[in-house]
Amino acid sequence: MHWFAASAVVVGCGSSSGDEGLFGEGTGSASADTSAGPTTLPTGSADGTDGSGPGGTAPDASDEADGTDEGPKFDVATDAGVVPRDCGCGTDEWSYIWIANASQSTVSKVDTTTLAEIGRYITRPDSAGNPSRTSVSLGGRAVAVANRYGGVVKIWARPQFCDEMKNGQPGLQTSSGANDVLAWDEDDCVAWYTPFPDYTTQRPVAWGGDVDPISCDDEALWTAGCGGGFTPGFGGAGNVYVHRLDGSDGTVLDTVEVQGFGCGGFGAYGGAVDSDGNFWISHNGSGGKLAVVYADTLQFQVWDVPGSGFAGYGITVDTAKRPWLSSYGGDLGAARFDPDTETWTTVPGFASQGGIQQGPDGRIWAATVSGFGASQDMNGIAWIDPETAQVGDFAAVGGGTVKGISLDIEGYVWAVTGVAHKIDPDSLVDVGSYSGLSGPYTYSDMTGWGLQNNVCNPAG
């Protein structure tokens, strides 16, 4: 285990397919002026002992997660006559799964109840972002999409949240589905885009779970990346940088160089938030690391992942604040990390090269994959008991390797191959699917359930 005080800076306004394996090297850099792209961070106090906080400038505590178990903050001071409102933990008014179309540089908004795609949006100005990770805000009002080749975009989920004059034309112009993708800067529901032009890899993205109770605007947003890769999608020498963005406009609020968490290979491969708003990231493959950046202090810790052939892939955090990693390390399909004891519990019996997420009944759902010498050899899904770490039932899923795993508000499991499958968690029967995607490659908190599960139902 490694413990570090973060070297961070609070910055001002600013504005970057197919299956993945391992390897790569490059130079990590951090974002201070995002309009010009990531640059070298100024030197500041690492531990905040000068009284000004990490990097010499104190974050505004009213705008950031406070590191408690209280979930969303609904008790902040207000102006006279302004009444705080409960922004809710998710919503029962709509339910979408946001699936990245990597080869098309778009994201699809699919209604989980009707199985219809009702919006598709470009994720980077040049339509060459190769997106893969999506994260839905706590109230379900917006999605953030990270482009593997750099850049993060926010898209509103519902017309009532969109700016009808965003593109300069009266009335709302926005996509209605797969065959109605508007050009960049023409869709009024694309809220903002923050480029990271010096980054050659930027995968993790996760909302922080701290909502403004007056505006119900979206909480701060975490992402991670680095540069120096020999080709887009790969990182290089140096460390990964974690950024916290203002969810309302995409401004970079904080930047942390996670020392000891290398940029090589793909850099940070996945990211997830626990019930305190802390941001967890992990590497792809064997010999990688697990790290956390704490929301209240911006300090971080780094740990080795299990040895003995473990090869990390997907990441999630359960309601007890324990990170889980899926793995394609032979017959070792997943592992659970206990931050209190700093110990790992591994889960044998299958291999996984896809997502992992906890369901409403506590079960951990993981993608399963054919090959890698696993005793259970299938492209499908399996569930794991969160306490005993014993594997329950398996079910095959058609259409190739399962990448994305997520739960919707009704408790159905979504498994995304080339097709998005909706699966009954009890019978493991595929009850419906959507096949109109374009080169999907996606796994992360695609529905927002992972964030809701932690912030609204913490067990730790």
N, C-alpha and C positions, 0 to 999 in steps of 0.2 A: 504494500500500500504506500502511496505517496500523498503527502499533504502539502498544499501550497497556498500562499496568499496570492490572490490574483493581481496581476498588473493590468489595471483597467483605466479607461478614460470615458468620461461622459462627454458626448460630442454634441455639436449644434446641428442645425438643419442640414439635410442632405437628401439626396433623392432616395446586377446581372443575375441507342435503344437496343432494347434487347437485353439478354441476361448478362449479369456482371460476374466477374470472378475476382482475382486478386492483383497485386503488384502495382508499382508506380513510385515515383520520387519527385519532390519539388520544393518551392520556397513558400512558406506561410507568410501572409501579410494581413494587416488589420485595417478596418475602415474607419477613418476619421471624417473625411469629407466624401460622402458617397456620390456626390455629383461628379467627382473626379476619379472615383474608384478607391479601393483600399490602399492605404499608405502606411509607412512605418509609424508605430505608435510613439508619442512622446513619452519620455521617462517620467514616472511619478512614484509616489510612495506606494509600496507594495502592500503595506498593512494598514494604511490609513491612520498611523499614529500621529500625523501632523494635525489631526482633527478635521481634515477635509474629506476623508474617505478615500477609497482606492483611486489612484491616479491623480490625487490632489484636488478633485472636485466632487463634492458630495452630491449623490443622486437625490432627487426630490422624493422623499419617502412617501408622499401622498400619491405618487404616480406608480409606485412599484409594489411588488408583493412583499408582505411583511413577515413571511416565513413562519406563520402560525398555522394551526390546524383549523382556522375558522372558515376557510373557503372564501367565497366572494364577499367583499366588504360592502355592507349596506348601511353603515353607521357613520359615514363621513359628514363633516360639517357642510351645511348648505346655505345659500343665500335666502333671505327672507322670502317666503311665499313659494319657494321651490321645494316640492315634496319628493324625497327619494322614493323610488319604486323598485319592486323586486323584479330584476331582469330575468330571473328564472335560471334554472339549470337545464339547458336545452329547451325544447318546446314540443308540444304535442300538436301544433298547428301545421307543421311540415316536417318532412324527413327526407334528406337527400344523402346520397353517397357521391363523393367527388372523386372521379377516377382520372388519373393522368394518362393522356395519350402521348406516349413518349415520342414516337416517330413523327407525330403531327405538331408537336409543341402546343398542345391544347389540353384543356381539362373539361371533362363531361360532368354535367349535373344530372344525376339520375334519381327520379322519385322512387323511393324504396317501397312504396305501397302500390303504385301503378306500374312500376317497371318501365317507365317511359323516360327517355332523355328529353329534358326540357330546357337545356342550355348547353352551349359549348363555347369556350373562350380561349383566345390566344394567351400564352403565358409569358411571352417575351417579345419586345418590339420587332426583332428580326425573325420571329417564328422559327428559331433554331435553339431553343433552350434545353430540349431533352428533359422535360419534367418527370418526376417520379413520386415525390412525397407531397402529400396534402394534409392540412390540418384544419379542422372546423372549430370555430370559436365557441366559447362556453354556451352562449345563448343560441347557437346555430345560425347567427345572423350573417356570417361571412366565412369564406375559406381563404387560406393562404396556401400558395403553391410555390415550392422551391424548384428551380431549374438546376439540373445537374451540371450544366455548363455555366452557371452563375446567374443570379438575380432572383428576387422574390416578388410575387404579385399577390394583391388582395382583391377578391371579387365578392360583391354582395350576393347574398343568397336569394333575396326577395326584391321585387320591383320597388316596394315602398321605402327601401333603404337606399336606393340608387339616386344619383344626382342627375336629374333630367336635362341639365345644361352642361354636363361633363364634357360632351363633345362639341359644345357650342351651338347645337341645334335645339329648337324648342321641342318639347315632348320627349318621351322616353324611347330611346333606341337601344335594344338589347337582343341578344340571341334568343331564339325560341327552340333551338334544338340542333341536332347533329349537322343538318344541311343549311344552317343559318349562322355561320361563323362570321362575325363582323371584323373588319380590318382593325388593326391596332389604332387606338385612340378614338374609335367610333362607338364602342360599346359603353353606354352610360353606367353599367353595373361593374365595370373594372374600376375599383376605387383608387388604387395607386400601384406603382411599380418602383422598387428600389434596386438599382443595378449594383453589382459588385464586379466591375469589369476586369479586375486583376485576378479574379478567382477562376481556377480551372476545374474546381469541384465544389459543389454546394448542395448537399442533399438534405440534411435534417431541417425540419421546421416544426414548431409547436407553439400554440397559444399558451399564455401563462396562467389563465384561469382567474385573473383579478379584474373585475368589471366595474366600470364607473356607474354607480347607481342612479345618477341623474340622467345621463344621456343613454345609458345602456350601450355605450360604445364598446368596442372590443378591447380586450386586455392587451398588455404588452405581448410581443411575439418574439420567440427565440429562433435563431438559425445558426448554422455553423458552416465554415468553409475555409479554403486556403488556395494558394496558387502554386505555380511552378511546375505543373504537370507537363509531361511530354506531349500530351494531347488532351483536348477537353474531356472532362469526366474523371481525370486522374489528378492526384496531388503530387507534391514533391517533398524536398527536404524542409526541415523546420517543423513547426507545430501548427495545430488547428486553432483557429480563432472562433470564439463564440460571440454572437452579437444579440443584443436585446433591442428590438425596434418598437417605436410607438405605433400601436395598432391603428391609430386614427389616421396617420399620414405617412407611415413608413420611415420616419426619421430614425436614424441610429442613435439610441440613447446611451448604450454602454457597449464596450468592446473588451474582451478578455482573451489574452493569449493563454491557452491551456498548456502550460509547460509539461512535457512528459507525455503528451498525447500527440503522436506524430501525424504529419500530413501525408506521409507516404501511402501508396496504394490509392484508395479512394478517399483518404482522409476520414472525417467523421461520416459514418455510413447511415446511422439512424439516430433519432432523437425522440424523447418523450418527457413529459412533465409529471411530477408527483403532486400530492395534495397540498404541498407547501409552495408550489410554483417553481420548485427547483428543476433545472434542466439537465437531463441525463443523456449522454451520447456514448456511442460504441463504435468499434471498428468492424470491418468485414474480415473474416478469416481467422486462422489460428495465430496465436501469439499476439493478439491485439489487446486493447485496453477498454476499460469502462471508466467513465469520468462523470462527475456532477459539478455544475456551477450553481452555487446557492443564490437564490433570488434576493435575499436580504443583504448579503455581504459582498457578493460577487467573488468570494473565495471559491476554490475548487479542490477536489480530491480526485486522484487517479489510482485505479487498481488494475492488476493483471486479470485477464479472464482465465477460466479453468484451462489447465494443460491437458495432456493426454489426448490430443487430437481434436479437441473442441474447436469449432470454426464458427464464430459468431456471424449472425445475419440480421434478423429483425430484432426490435426492442419494444418493450412496453413496461409500464409500472403498474403494480396492483394496488388495491386500496390500503394495504398495509405498508405502502411506500417501498416495496421490494421490486427492483428491476428484474425483468425476465429477458433473456436472449434466446432466440431460436438458433439452431446450429446445423450445419451440414457436415459435421465431423464424424463421418462413419455412422455408428449406431448411437450417437449422442445427440439427441434432437433438440434439447433445450437445457437451460440452467437458470436457477433462481439465486439472486444475490441478496444477502441480509446486510444492510448497511450498519446495523448495530453491532453485530459480531464480526463483520467483514469476512464472511464465509460464503462459499458457493455450495449449492445443492444441484447436482446434475440429474438429467432425466434421460435415461437410455430407452431404446426400443424403436426409434425411427430417426430419419434425417429430415431436416427442414432447410429450404432455401427460399423462405418467404416470411410472411408476417406472423405476428403473435399478439393476442389481446385477451383481456379478461372479460367475461360475460357478466350479466346482472346477477346470476346465481353464484358467482365466484369462480366458476371453472375458467381455466386458461385455455384458449383455443389457439392452435398452431397449424400452419401449413405443413403438409408432409410432401416428400418428393421421392421419386424413384431413383435408385442408384445409391452411390456412396457406401455400399456395403451394409446398409441398414437392414435390420431383421424384418421391419415392416416396409415393404417396397411398393409404394403407390404414390401417385399424384392425388392428393386429397387433403383432408383435415383430420385432426385428432384433438381430444380435450385432455387436460391434465388437472388432477386435484391440486389446488393451490397450496395445501398444507402438507400432504403426504408426498407430493411430487410424483404420484403414480399416474401412468397413462390409462385413460379410460377407453372410449370407443374410437374407432377409425371409420372414415367413410371416403370412398373414392369420389373424385370430382373430375368431370370430363373437360376437355379443351386444352390440355397441356399442364405445365407446371403451375401450381397455385402460388401466386405472389402475394396478393393482398388478402388480409384477414381483418374484418371489422364486424361490429355488432350494430344493429339499428335500434330504434327506440322501442320496437316491439320484441326485441330479443332475438331476432333472426341473425344467423351467422352469414356474412357475405364473404365469398371466396372468389377472387378475381384471377382468372387465367387469361385467355384471349376473350373470354366471356365473363360477365359478372353473374355469379350464381347466388341465389338466395336459399338458404338451407335451414330447415327446422332443427333447432338444437336438441330436441328430444328424440325425434324419429330419425334424424340425419337424412331426411328425404329432401331432395332438391325441389322446392315448391315454385320456382320460377327463375327466369334468367333474362339478361339483356345482352344481345350479341352485336350491337351496332357500334362498338368501340373501334378505335383506329390505332393499332399498335400499343395497347395498354401495357404499362409496366408500373405497377403502383402497389405500395404497401406502406401503411402509416395509419394515422387516426382519420380515416377517410369519411367517417360519419360524424365524428365528434364524440362518440360514446366513450372512448378512452379517457378524455378530459373530464366529461361529466361524471363518469364512474369514480374518479379520484376526488375531484373537488366537491362533489355533491353527496358522496357516500363514503367518506374516508373511514377506514376501520382502524387506522393506526393512531 
